[in-house]
Amino acid sequence: MSEIWVIAEKRGSKIHSSTFELLGKARELSEKNGFAVSLALLIEERPSEEVFDELFAGGTDRVVLSVHEGFRRFDFQPYIRVLEKMIREYSPEIVLAPATSSGRSYMPGLAALLDTGLTADCTGLDIEEVTGNLLQTRPAIGGNIIATIKTPSHRPQMATVRPKTFSPLKEKYDSKRELVQFEVEPELVKTSAQLIEFVPIGEGKKGVQDAEIIVAGGMGLRRIENMLPVYRLCKLINGTVGASRKIVDSKWLGHEAQVGLSGHTVKPKIYIAAGISGAVQHIAGMQTSEFIVAINRDRNAAIFNFADIGLVGDATEILDELVESLGAEVEK
């Protein structure tokens, strides 16, 4: 039987939410051609039964499990060697992975080893029912056009998908629950890489892709010191700081905070855009947020077309007023 494979993304020893998003989409695609869905899990120690329960309920028919200490931290070489052997053994039609830092690293190398194509940073996936070709949709030319790409002559068809693009299954999947142990040969996990230093992001600190509340600053803030109320507001509402591309290009914040086509796709419960005009590249990265608040001096700014609440005025002044008001409430 033809298969769709999802390569699991993990954070430490935990399965990342992007894995369940891709399982949900793979399940949807499988209904068109009767494909089975399998999950490839490379991890440093065998997960608990509760983790397997979540994975099967999330949409997979089978988990292909590879356990080795070498997977404790991401390393490009062991990943592509083990995954290449897995895929050659099982011959899936389609291989999907999250477009995270690790997924963007190993998927091109894996595609090269398998002599096939790869479409990166997809925002849409579909299947041609007759041919089984995967229709891979992604922005191109800086987000000015949307391209649909097919790989008709090579298998497997491979794609990475931005986290928060799709949603996990709403109902638990009644899985066949097949668990396969894939043995790791020692030469597959050999690496020439050396760990020089490991600097954690910070205890309890969320990146923009995992945040439920984001306050994003744009060049409408005018000066780097005007980012201060953004930080203060985030502290008061337990939010995460985001940024437009121009903010990152100006070195006010690092790339990890960037929202948009060349940054991260986010889907928080609340997205506050402060001084962001609403370029299409930025909108593509945050338009699926549940609730959007836009603050901009230009009442004709494109960001207002996507906002649930729009505030016309100086973003710095409005943020200062919000911080002052909320700070007073907290003190009470």
C-alpha positions in Angstrom: 0.0 0.0 0.0 1.2 3.5 -0.8 2.1 5.7 2.1 2.5 9.3 3.3 5.3 9.7 5.8 5.6 12.5 8.3 8.9 13.0 10.0 8.4 13.9 13.7 9.7 17.1 15.1 10.8 17.1 18.7 11.8 19.7 21.3 14.1 17.9 23.7 12.3 14.6 24.3 8.8 16.0 23.6 6.9 15.8 20.3 6.4 19.3 18.9 2.9 20.5 17.9 4.0 20.8 14.2 4.1 17.0 14.1 0.4 16.7 14.9 -0.4 19.5 12.4 1.3 17.5 9.6 -0.4 14.3 10.7 -3.8 16.0 10.5 -3.0 17.1 6.9 -1.6 13.7 5.9 -4.8 12.1 7.2 -6.8 14.5 5.0 -4.6 13.7 1.9 -4.8 10.0 2.6 -8.6 10.0 2.1 -8.2 11.0 -1.5 -6.0 8.1 -2.6 -6.4 5.5 0.2 -2.8 6.1 1.4 -1.7 4.8 4.8 0.0 7.3 7.1 3.3 6.6 8.9 5.4 8.6 11.3 9.2 8.4 11.4 10.4 9.1 14.9 14.1 9.5 15.7 14.6 9.9 19.4 17.2 9.3 22.1 15.1 7.0 24.3 11.9 5.1 23.9 8.9 7.3 24.6 6.2 6.4 27.1 3.0 4.7 26.0 1.1 8.0 26.5 3.3 9.5 23.7 2.4 6.6 21.4 -1.2 7.0 22.3 -1.1 10.7 21.2 0.7 9.9 18.0 -1.8 7.2 16.9 -4.7 9.4 18.0 -3.2 12.2 16.0 -3.5 10.4 12.7 -0.8 7.9 12.1 -1.4 4.2 11.3 2.2 3.2 12.0 5.2 4.6 14.0 8.6 3.7 12.7 10.7 4.2 15.8 14.5 4.6 15.8 16.1 5.0 19.2 19.7 6.1 19.7 21.6 8.4 22.0 22.9 10.2 18.9 19.4 11.8 18.4 19.5 13.6 21.7 20.5 16.8 20.0 19.9 17.5 16.3 22.8 16.4 14.0 22.5 16.6 10.3 24.6 13.6 9.3 22.9 10.9 11.5 19.5 12.2 10.6 19.9 12.0 6.8 21.6 8.6 6.9 19.0 6.9 9.1 16.1 8.5 7.3 17.5 7.6 3.9 17.7 3.9 4.9 14.2 4.0 6.4 12.7 5.5 3.2 14.5 3.2 0.9 13.2 0.2 2.9 9.6 1.4 3.0 9.4 3.4 -0.3 6.7 6.0 0.7 5.1 8.1 -2.0 5.2 11.3 0.0 7.5 12.5 2.8 6.6 15.6 4.8 8.5 17.4 7.5 8.0 20.7 9.4 9.8 23.7 8.0 11.7 24.2 11.3 15.4 24.9 11.7 16.1 21.2 11.8 13.6 20.3 9.0 15.1 22.9 6.7 18.5 21.5 7.4 18.1 17.8 6.9 15.4 17.7 4.2 17.5 19.1 1.3 20.3 16.7 2.1 17.9 13.8 2.3 16.3 14.7 -1.0 19.8 14.8 -2.6 20.6 11.3 -1.3 17.2 10.0 -2.6 17.7 11.8 -6.0 14.3 13.5 -5.8 12.9 17.0 -5.5 11.9 19.1 -2.5 9.5 21.9 -2.2 10.3 24.1 0.9 8.0 26.2 3.1 4.7 25.0 1.6 1.6 26.8 2.7 -0.8 24.3 0.9 -0.9 20.6 0.0 -3.3 18.6 -2.1 -3.2 15.4 -4.2 -4.2 14.7 -7.8 -6.5 11.8 -7.4 -5.7 10.1 -10.7 -1.9 10.5 -10.8 -1.2 10.6 -7.1 1.0 13.7 -7.7 1.4 15.9 -4.6 0.3 19.5 -5.3 2.8 21.6 -3.3 1.8 25.3 -3.0 4.2 27.9 -1.8 4.8 31.7 -2.1 7.4 32.7 -4.7 9.2 35.9 -5.8 9.0 37.5 -2.3 5.5 36.4 -1.8 4.2 38.3 -4.9 2.9 35.1 -6.6 1.7 31.7 -5.4 3.3 28.7 -7.2 2.0 25.1 -7.3 4.7 22.6 -7.8 4.6 18.9 -8.8 7.2 16.1 -8.9 5.7 13.8 -11.5 8.9 11.9 -12.4 10.6 11.1 -9.1 9.6 9.5 -5.8 9.3 10.1 -3.0 7.6 13.5 -3.3 9.1 15.7 -0.5 7.9 18.9 1.1 8.5 21.0 4.2 5.5 22.8 5.7 5.6 25.9 7.9 4.4 25.2 11.5 0.9 26.6 12.2 -0.1 26.3 8.5 -2.4 23.3 9.2 -4.4 22.1 12.2 -4.3 18.9 14.1 -7.2 16.5 13.9 -10.2 17.7 15.9 -11.2 14.1 16.8 -9.0 11.2 17.8 -8.1 8.9 15.0 -9.0 5.3 15.4 -5.6 4.0 14.4 -4.4 0.5 13.4 -1.6 1.1 15.9 1.4 -0.6 14.3 4.7 0.1 16.0 7.9 -0.9 14.2 11.4 -0.8 15.7 14.0 0.3 13.2 17.5 -0.7 14.3 20.3 1.8 14.0 23.6 0.5 12.7 26.6 2.2 14.4 28.0 3.6 11.2 24.8 5.5 10.4 25.1 7.7 13.5 28.8 8.6 13.1 29.3 12.3 12.8 32.1 14.7 12.1 30.3 17.5 14.0 31.4 18.5 17.5 29.3 20.3 20.1 31.3 23.4 21.1 28.7 25.1 23.2 25.0 24.9 24.0 23.1 28.0 25.0 19.4 27.4 25.9 16.8 30.1 25.0 15.8 30.4 28.6 13.6 28.5 31.0 10.0 28.8 30.1 10.6 31.2 27.2 8.5 30.6 24.1 9.4 31.3 20.5 7.0 33.1 18.3 5.8 29.9 16.7 4.6 28.5 20.0 3.3 31.7 21.6 -0.4 32.3 22.4 0.1 36.1 22.6 2.4 38.0 20.3 3.2 41.7 20.4 5.0 42.5 17.2 6.8 45.8 16.5 7.3 47.4 13.1 9.2 50.4 11.7 6.2 52.6 12.7 7.8 52.6 16.1 10.6 54.7 14.4 13.4 54.2 17.0 14.8 51.2 18.8 14.1 52.7 22.2 10.4 52.7 21.3 10.5 48.9 21.5 10.5 49.3 25.3 6.7 49.4 25.7 6.5 46.3 23.5 8.7 44.4 26.0 6.7 45.9 29.0 3.4 44.9 27.5 4.6 41.4 26.8 5.7 41.1 30.4 2.3 42.2 31.7 0.3 39.9 29.5 2.7 37.0 29.3 3.3 37.6 25.6 6.2 37.0 23.2 7.9 39.8 21.3 7.6 39.5 17.5 8.9 41.7 14.7 8.6 42.7 11.1 11.4 42.0 8.6 12.6 45.6 8.7 13.0 45.5 12.4 15.2 42.4 12.1 17.1 43.8 9.2 17.8 46.9 11.3 19.3 44.6 14.0 16.7 45.7 16.6 15.8 42.0 17.1 17.1 38.6 16.0 15.6 36.5 13.2 14.0 34.2 15.8 11.4 37.0 16.4 10.6 37.7 12.7 7.1 37.0 11.5 6.4 36.6 7.8 7.4 34.7 4.7 11.1 35.1 5.4 10.6 34.5 9.1 8.0 32.4 11.0 4.4 31.6 10.4 2.4 32.1 13.6 -1.1 31.3 14.9 -1.5 32.8 18.3 -4.7 33.5 20.1 -3.9 37.2 20.1 -1.6 39.1 17.7 -0.9 42.8 18.3 0.8 44.5 15.4 2.3 47.8 16.5 3.6 50.1 13.8 3.3 47.4 11.1 1.9 48.5 7.8 0.8 45.1 6.5 3.1 44.1 3.6 1.9 40.9 2.0 5.0 39.0 3.2 4.1 39.9 6.8 0.4 39.2 6.4 1.2 35.7 5.1 2.9 34.9 8.3 0.2 36.0 10.8 -3.2 36.2 9.1 -4.4 32.9 10.7 -4.1 34.4 14.2 -7.4 34.0 16.1 -7.6 37.7 17.0 -5.7 40.6 15.5 -5.2 44.1 17.0 -3.6 46.6 14.6 -2.1 49.9 15.7 -0.9 52.4 13.0 -1.0 56.1 12.3 -2.0 55.5 8.7 -5.8 54.7 8.7 -5.3 53.3 5.2 -2.6 50.8 6.2 -3.2 47.3 4.8 -2.9 45.7 8.2 -6.4 47.1 9.1 -8.0 44.9 6.4 -7.1 41.8 8.6 -7.6 43.3 12.0 -10.5 42.5 14.4 -9.7 45.8 16.2 -7.9 48.7 14.6 -6.4 51.6 16.6 -5.4 54.7 14.5 -2.7 56.6 16.2 1.0 56.7 17.2 1.9 53.1 18.1 4.4 54.1 20.8 1.9 56.4 22.6 -0.9 53.8 22.5 1.4 51.1 23.8 2.6 53.4 26.6 -1.1 54.0 27.5 -1.9 50.2 27.5 1.2 49.5 29.7 0.2 52.2 32.1 -3.4 51.1 32.3 -2.6 47.4 32.7 0.3 48.1 35.1 -2.1 50.0 37.3 -4.6 47.0 37.2 -1.8 44.6 38.1 -0.8 46.7 41.1 -4.4 46.7 42.4 
